Amino acid sequence: MRHALKIVRAEALKQHRQIFGSKLVVFSMLLWPLVKLAETYYTIRPLAETPGIAGRWPLAADPERLLAFLATGALGFTFFFSLVQSAWHFTFERRTGTLELLFLSPANRLVVVVANGFGALVQNVWLFACFTVAMFTVLDVAHVAHPGMYAVVFLALLVPAVAWGAFLNSLLMFSRDAAFLYTVLDDPMWFASGVRLPLFALPGWIRAIGAVLPLTGSLAVVRGALLDGQGVGDLAGELLGLGLLSGVLLLAAVVALRVGEARAQRTGQLRLF
């Protein structure tokens, strides 16, 4: 455990020095999610005037609850998309040659990819998370069954996001091009996971796509716990699904690392696909 913590600390320090050391970068961590949140809110807000919308989506008729719904979506998206960016930056290490150190060091491969994602996650989301907590406090829109649900909400975001980051890092370590991640996981993740709109308003085939994204389950738990006052029993299905999906992602990361490393040893090339 001590060895794993040293790896996590080292990866977090490396990322801080390479990516997060500038004050402008820190400012952008809050500015970008706020711009996205404002854009989404003022896009969705006119729908509240649609006749009969309160019957189908009561939350849309309350500006404060609507803002809270969208803020939780933006927070969840920030959690998961920060891992997409982390994996993208991970590929830069291939070009500079530092990734070779991963195969020369005695560090556990899975711990390295988990640590890389965890370090990026903490440094990317802490500022917007503080803003979201402050906004919920000011608006007084949170309806929580008991204080322990705050821990459930935190873990429902953290654990699947870390597993997601480990999976992406393990894939991008052996990929020729990381640009496709932005095409596949930016706007589609916003749309299919229910970040902006409730899932019931989306077509069935889009909901099916969203079902395989961990962000969808995380948002269901976060919104159920914070906005609807649901307890662990009410969210047991979502929590179980998130746990299983997180386990599958970590297992897939282990498989990708072993297959990719075996091929790299055989061919001398860090290219699996």
N, C-alpha and C positions, 0 to 999 in steps of 0.2 A: 504493500500500500504506500509506503514512504517513497519507494522508487517511482510509482505511478504519479504521485503528487509532485515529485521533482520534474517529471516530464511535462505535466500540465503547467507548472509554473514557468518552465523554460519556454514552452510554446507560446504562452500568453505574453511573456516578456519580448520574445522575438517579434510577434505581431504588433505589439505596442510600439516598438522602435521602428518597424518598417512601415506601418500603415497609419497608426493612430497617434503619432507623436505631435502632429500639427494641431494648433488651436482651431484652424479653419476646418479640419476634419471633424473635430469634436462638435463644432457648431453645426455642421452638415448633418450630424446624427439626429439632431432634433428638427432642423429645418426641413429635410426631405420628408419625413413622416408627417409633419404638420401640413406641408403643402399638399400631400396626398390626401390627408384627412379632410382639409378644407375643400379640395376639389371634389371629393366624393360626397361630402355633406351637401354642398350647394348644387350638386347634380341630382341627388336623391330627394332633397327637401321639397322641390315643387310637386313631387308625386303625392305629398300629404294632402294636397288640395283636390286630389282625384275623388269623385263621388264614390262612396262605398269602400274606400281603401281601409278605413278603420275596422270594418267587419272582417276583412281578410288578414290584415296586418295591423293590429291595434297600436303597436309600438310606433309606427310611422306617423301617427297623429299627434304624438308627443315629441316636440323638438328636442327636449333634453334627453329623453330615453333613446331617440333616434341617434343623437350624437354619441351617446354611450355605446350603442350597438356598433356604430362605425368605428369608434375609438378602439374597442376591443378587437375588431377585425384588423385595424391598422397595426395594433400592437402584436397580434399573432403573426401577421404577415412579416413584420419587422424581425421577429424571432426567426422565422424560417428562411426568409430571403437573405438574411445576414449569413446563413450557412452556405447559400448558393454563391455569394460573393467570396466567402472563405475558400470554398473549393476552387473557385476561379483563380484566386491568388495562389493557391497551392500549386497550380500548374506552372506558375512563373518559376518555381524552384527547379523545375525540370530544365528550363532554359538556361538558368544560371549555374546548374550543376550541383547545387546544394542538396537536391533531393537524393543524390547518391549516398549522402551521409546516413540516410534512413536505413539503407541496406547494410552499411558498414557498422552502425552502432548496435549495441546490445539491447537497445530499447524495444519493447514490445510494439509490433506494428500497429495493432488495433488501438493501443493506448495513445500512440502518436496521433492517429487520425481523429480519435475522440478528443484529445487535448487541443488539437488545432481548431476543431470546431467549437469547443467550449470556450476557448480564449477569445475567438472572434465573436461569439454570441454575447458574452458578458460585456465586451467593450463596445459592441454595436448598439445594444438595446437599453442599457441602464438609464440613459438620459430620457428617452421617450417613455420608458416605464415609469420613471418619476413623474413626468408630465401627466401620464394617464391616471396615476393614483391621485395626484393633486386635483385633476379635473373631476374625478368621481367624488372626491371629498367636497368640492365646491358645489357641484350640481346636486349632491345628495340623491343619487339615483341607484346606488347599490342596495340590493335586497338579498342579504346573506343569511342562510339558515342558522349558522353558528360560526364563530371565529375560525375554527379549524378548516373551513372551506377555503380560506385564503391560501393555506398551504397546499390544498388539493389543486387549486387553480395554478399556483406556481409550478407544481410538479407536472401538471398536465401540459404546460407549455415547455418546461425545461427538458424533461426526459425524451419526449418524441423529437424535439428539435435537435438535441445532441445526437440521437440515433440517426436522424436524417442527415446531419452534418457528417457523421462518420461514414455513412453510405456514400454520400456524394464525394467526399475526399478519397475514398478507396477507388471509386470509378475514375475520377479525374487524374489520379496519379498515373494511370496508364493510358490516358486518352490523348489523341493527337490534337484535339481542338475542344476548348471549353466554351466557345461562343454559343453553341447550341443551347446551353443551359438557360441563357437569358431569353431565348426565343420560346423555349418549352415551359419555363418555370416562372416567368414574370407575370404578364397579363393573364395567362391561363390559370395560374395559382390564385390570383386575385378573384377571378371569375368563378372557377369551379368549386372553391372551398367555402363560398359563402361569406367572403370578406365584406362585400358591398351590399349584397342582396340576400334575403333569407333563402335557404335551400329549396323550400316548397315553391318558390317562384321560378325556379330553373327547370328546364326540360329534363326528362328522365335520363337521357344519355349523358348530359353534363353532370348530373348528380352521381351517376355511375363512375365517371372519371374522378370526381371529387372524393368518392369513397375510398380511393386508394392513396389519397394524399393525407399525411398525418395532421396537417393544418386543419382539415375539416373536423376531425374528432376533437382536436384541442379547442377550437372555437365553440363547439357544442358544449364542452364542459365549462369553459370560461363564462359563456353567456348564460348557461343554465344556472351556474352557481352564483354569479354576480347580479344578474338582471332578473332572474325568475325565482330566486330563493330556493333552488333545489338542493337536496342533500346528497350524500354519498350513495344512499340507496336508490334515489331517483336517477342518478347518473352512472349506476353500476355497469350498464351495458356499454356506454361510451368509454368508461375508464378501462374496462376489460379489453375492448377493441383497441384502444391506444396502447395498452401494455403488450398485446399480441403483435401489433404492427411494429412497435419499437423493437421487440425481440427479433422479428423477421428482418428488419433493416440492419440490425447489428450482425445477425447471422450472414446476411448477404454481403456485408462489408468484410467479414472474415473470409468468406469464399473468394471475393474479388481480390483481396490482398494475396491470398495463397496462390490463386491461379495466375495473377499478374506477375508475382515475384518468381514463380516457377518458370514462366515463359521468359522473363527477363534474364534469368540465370542460364537458360538454354540458348537464347538467341543473342543476348548482349544488348537488347533494345528495350527501352521503357515504353513499349507501345503494345497495348492489348487490343485496342479497337480505335 
